[in-house]
Amino acid sequence: MEKSIRERVLEAICEVNDEIMENQDQDLLLNDIIDSFDIVAMMVELEDAFEIEIEAEDVTPDNFRTVDSIVEVVERVIKG
């Protein structure tokens, strides 16, 4: 069975920081799980994993604050 977008997003972002897996329901920035460097690295991983291009205006702290918000960004880019 094909993996869901959420599962694929988790795989990609956990390549950058594996602490995300145990903290999926947390505010990743507020709880110091990720920082701005992680956001850039996650963007690169997501672009590679999904063969997409995330626009600079989508690379904001709010869009990378939670796993759900990251999934929403990826879904929005995929749908165009």
PyMOL commands that place a pseudoatom at each C-alpha (Angstrom):
pseudoatom trace, name=CA, resn=MET, resi=1, chain=A, elem=C, hetatm=0, pos=[0.000, 0.000, 0.000]
pseudoatom trace, name=CA, resn=GLU, resi=2, chain=A, elem=C, hetatm=0, pos=[1.207, 3.506, -0.827]
pseudoatom trace, name=CA, resn=LYS, resi=3, chain=A, elem=C, hetatm=0, pos=[2.290, 5.680, 2.077]
pseudoatom trace, name=CA, resn=SER, resi=4, chain=A, elem=C, hetatm=0, pos=[0.211, 8.713, 2.982]
pseudoatom trace, name=CA, resn=ILE, resi=5, chain=A, elem=C, hetatm=0, pos=[1.562, 12.214, 2.486]
pseudoatom trace, name=CA, resn=ARG, resi=6, chain=A, elem=C, hetatm=0, pos=[1.849, 12.561, 6.270]
pseudoatom trace, name=CA, resn=GLU, resi=7, chain=A, elem=C, hetatm=0, pos=[3.950, 9.383, 6.513]
pseudoatom trace, name=CA, resn=ARG, resi=8, chain=A, elem=C, hetatm=0, pos=[6.221, 10.566, 3.719]
pseudoatom trace, name=CA, resn=VAL, resi=9, chain=A, elem=C, hetatm=0, pos=[6.548, 14.025, 5.304]
pseudoatom trace, name=CA, resn=LEU, resi=10, chain=A, elem=C, hetatm=0, pos=[7.487, 12.436, 8.644]
pseudoatom trace, name=CA, resn=GLU, resi=11, chain=A, elem=C, hetatm=0, pos=[10.138, 10.282, 6.988]
pseudoatom trace, name=CA, resn=ALA, resi=12, chain=A, elem=C, hetatm=0, pos=[11.644, 13.309, 5.248]
pseudoatom trace, name=CA, resn=ILE, resi=13, chain=A, elem=C, hetatm=0, pos=[11.688, 15.659, 8.220]
pseudoatom trace, name=CA, resn=CYS, resi=14, chain=A, elem=C, hetatm=0, pos=[12.958, 12.986, 10.599]
pseudoatom trace, name=CA, resn=GLU, resi=15, chain=A, elem=C, hetatm=0, pos=[16.013, 12.729, 8.345]
pseudoatom trace, name=CA, resn=VAL, resi=16, chain=A, elem=C, hetatm=0, pos=[16.813, 16.228, 9.602]
pseudoatom trace, name=CA, resn=ASN, resi=17, chain=A, elem=C, hetatm=0, pos=[15.850, 15.757, 13.242]
pseudoatom trace, name=CA, resn=ASP, resi=18, chain=A, elem=C, hetatm=0, pos=[14.676, 12.411, 14.605]
pseudoatom trace, name=CA, resn=GLU, resi=19, chain=A, elem=C, hetatm=0, pos=[13.307, 14.054, 17.773]
pseudoatom trace, name=CA, resn=ILE, resi=20, chain=A, elem=C, hetatm=0, pos=[10.319, 15.113, 15.673]
pseudoatom trace, name=CA, resn=MET, resi=21, chain=A, elem=C, hetatm=0, pos=[8.975, 11.549, 15.658]
pseudoatom trace, name=CA, resn=GLU, resi=22, chain=A, elem=C, hetatm=0, pos=[8.455, 11.534, 19.428]
pseudoatom trace, name=CA, resn=ASN, resi=23, chain=A, elem=C, hetatm=0, pos=[7.120, 15.098, 19.423]
pseudoatom trace, name=CA, resn=GLN, resi=24, chain=A, elem=C, hetatm=0, pos=[4.676, 15.065, 16.519]
pseudoatom trace, name=CA, resn=ASP, resi=25, chain=A, elem=C, hetatm=0, pos=[1.902, 16.792, 18.465]
pseudoatom trace, name=CA, resn=GLN, resi=26, chain=A, elem=C, hetatm=0, pos=[4.121, 19.532, 19.890]
pseudoatom trace, name=CA, resn=ASP, resi=27, chain=A, elem=C, hetatm=0, pos=[5.003, 23.003, 18.711]
pseudoatom trace, name=CA, resn=LEU, resi=28, chain=A, elem=C, hetatm=0, pos=[8.407, 22.129, 17.299]
pseudoatom trace, name=CA, resn=LEU, resi=29, chain=A, elem=C, hetatm=0, pos=[9.760, 25.682, 17.487]
pseudoatom trace, name=CA, resn=LEU, resi=30, chain=A, elem=C, hetatm=0, pos=[8.339, 26.683, 20.848]
pseudoatom trace, name=CA, resn=ASN, resi=31, chain=A, elem=C, hetatm=0, pos=[9.712, 23.512, 22.444]
pseudoatom trace, name=CA, resn=ASP, resi=32, chain=A, elem=C, hetatm=0, pos=[13.162, 23.975, 20.866]
pseudoatom trace, name=CA, resn=ILE, resi=33, chain=A, elem=C, hetatm=0, pos=[12.933, 20.743, 18.919]
pseudoatom trace, name=CA, resn=ILE, resi=34, chain=A, elem=C, hetatm=0, pos=[13.862, 22.506, 15.669]
pseudoatom trace, name=CA, resn=ASP, resi=35, chain=A, elem=C, hetatm=0, pos=[15.477, 25.813, 14.753]
pseudoatom trace, name=CA, resn=SER, resi=36, chain=A, elem=C, hetatm=0, pos=[15.723, 27.914, 11.597]
pseudoatom trace, name=CA, resn=PHE, resi=37, chain=A, elem=C, hetatm=0, pos=[18.528, 25.764, 10.218]
pseudoatom trace, name=CA, resn=ASP, resi=38, chain=A, elem=C, hetatm=0, pos=[16.337, 22.681, 10.617]
pseudoatom trace, name=CA, resn=ILE, resi=39, chain=A, elem=C, hetatm=0, pos=[13.527, 24.431, 8.730]
pseudoatom trace, name=CA, resn=VAL, resi=40, chain=A, elem=C, hetatm=0, pos=[15.799, 25.035, 5.740]
pseudoatom trace, name=CA, resn=ALA, resi=41, chain=A, elem=C, hetatm=0, pos=[17.097, 21.458, 5.861]
pseudoatom trace, name=CA, resn=MET, resi=42, chain=A, elem=C, hetatm=0, pos=[13.540, 20.087, 6.112]
pseudoatom trace, name=CA, resn=MET, resi=43, chain=A, elem=C, hetatm=0, pos=[12.494, 22.170, 3.120]
pseudoatom trace, name=CA, resn=VAL, resi=44, chain=A, elem=C, hetatm=0, pos=[15.300, 20.600, 1.065]
pseudoatom trace, name=CA, resn=GLU, resi=45, chain=A, elem=C, hetatm=0, pos=[14.365, 17.075, 2.231]
pseudoatom trace, name=CA, resn=LEU, resi=46, chain=A, elem=C, hetatm=0, pos=[10.686, 17.666, 1.405]
pseudoatom trace, name=CA, resn=GLU, resi=47, chain=A, elem=C, hetatm=0, pos=[11.486, 19.073, -2.029]
pseudoatom trace, name=CA, resn=ASP, resi=48, chain=A, elem=C, hetatm=0, pos=[13.598, 15.998, -2.792]
pseudoatom trace, name=CA, resn=ALA, resi=49, chain=A, elem=C, hetatm=0, pos=[11.109, 13.507, -1.356]
pseudoatom trace, name=CA, resn=PHE, resi=50, chain=A, elem=C, hetatm=0, pos=[8.096, 14.930, -3.188]
pseudoatom trace, name=CA, resn=GLU, resi=51, chain=A, elem=C, hetatm=0, pos=[9.861, 16.384, -6.245]
pseudoatom trace, name=CA, resn=ILE, resi=52, chain=A, elem=C, hetatm=0, pos=[8.302, 19.770, -5.527]
pseudoatom trace, name=CA, resn=GLU, resi=53, chain=A, elem=C, hetatm=0, pos=[9.525, 23.321, -5.076]
pseudoatom trace, name=CA, resn=ILE, resi=54, chain=A, elem=C, hetatm=0, pos=[8.517, 25.107, -1.911]
pseudoatom trace, name=CA, resn=GLU, resi=55, chain=A, elem=C, hetatm=0, pos=[8.397, 28.839, -2.537]
pseudoatom trace, name=CA, resn=ALA, resi=56, chain=A, elem=C, hetatm=0, pos=[10.356, 31.174, -0.267]
pseudoatom trace, name=CA, resn=GLU, resi=57, chain=A, elem=C, hetatm=0, pos=[7.146, 32.794, 1.006]
pseudoatom trace, name=CA, resn=ASP, resi=58, chain=A, elem=C, hetatm=0, pos=[6.022, 29.381, 2.298]
pseudoatom trace, name=CA, resn=VAL, resi=59, chain=A, elem=C, hetatm=0, pos=[9.169, 28.953, 4.398]
pseudoatom trace, name=CA, resn=THR, resi=60, chain=A, elem=C, hetatm=0, pos=[7.869, 30.668, 7.513]
pseudoatom trace, name=CA, resn=PRO, resi=61, chain=A, elem=C, hetatm=0, pos=[8.003, 29.657, 11.165]
pseudoatom trace, name=CA, resn=ASP, resi=62, chain=A, elem=C, hetatm=0, pos=[4.222, 29.197, 11.256]
pseudoatom trace, name=CA, resn=ASN, resi=63, chain=A, elem=C, hetatm=0, pos=[4.327, 26.789, 8.306]
pseudoatom trace, name=CA, resn=PHE, resi=64, chain=A, elem=C, hetatm=0, pos=[6.969, 24.660, 10.010]
pseudoatom trace, name=CA, resn=ARG, resi=65, chain=A, elem=C, hetatm=0, pos=[5.727, 24.951, 13.603]
pseudoatom trace, name=CA, resn=THR, resi=66, chain=A, elem=C, hetatm=0, pos=[3.962, 21.555, 13.732]
pseudoatom trace, name=CA, resn=VAL, resi=67, chain=A, elem=C, hetatm=0, pos=[3.949, 18.345, 11.728]
pseudoatom trace, name=CA, resn=ASP, resi=68, chain=A, elem=C, hetatm=0, pos=[0.376, 19.148, 10.678]
pseudoatom trace, name=CA, resn=SER, resi=69, chain=A, elem=C, hetatm=0, pos=[1.372, 22.579, 9.364]
pseudoatom trace, name=CA, resn=ILE, resi=70, chain=A, elem=C, hetatm=0, pos=[4.262, 21.034, 7.416]
pseudoatom trace, name=CA, resn=VAL, resi=71, chain=A, elem=C, hetatm=0, pos=[1.896, 18.474, 5.889]
pseudoatom trace, name=CA, resn=GLU, resi=72, chain=A, elem=C, hetatm=0, pos=[-0.465, 21.311, 4.903]
pseudoatom trace, name=CA, resn=VAL, resi=73, chain=A, elem=C, hetatm=0, pos=[2.362, 23.138, 3.098]
pseudoatom trace, name=CA, resn=VAL, resi=74, chain=A, elem=C, hetatm=0, pos=[3.313, 20.014, 1.159]
pseudoatom trace, name=CA, resn=GLU, resi=75, chain=A, elem=C, hetatm=0, pos=[-0.306, 19.269, 0.229]
pseudoatom trace, name=CA, resn=ARG, resi=76, chain=A, elem=C, hetatm=0, pos=[-0.816, 22.871, -0.913]
pseudoatom trace, name=CA, resn=VAL, resi=77, chain=A, elem=C, hetatm=0, pos=[2.299, 22.770, -3.107]
pseudoatom trace, name=CA, resn=ILE, resi=78, chain=A, elem=C, hetatm=0, pos=[1.347, 19.391, -4.592]
pseudoatom trace, name=CA, resn=LYS, resi=79, chain=A, elem=C, hetatm=0, pos=[-2.142, 20.628, -5.469]
pseudoatom trace, name=CA, resn=GLY, resi=80, chain=A, elem=C, hetatm=0, pos=[-0.640, 23.767, -6.990]
for i in range(1, 80): cmd.bond("trace and resi %d" % i, "trace and resi %d" % (i + 1))
show_as sticks, trace
zoom trace
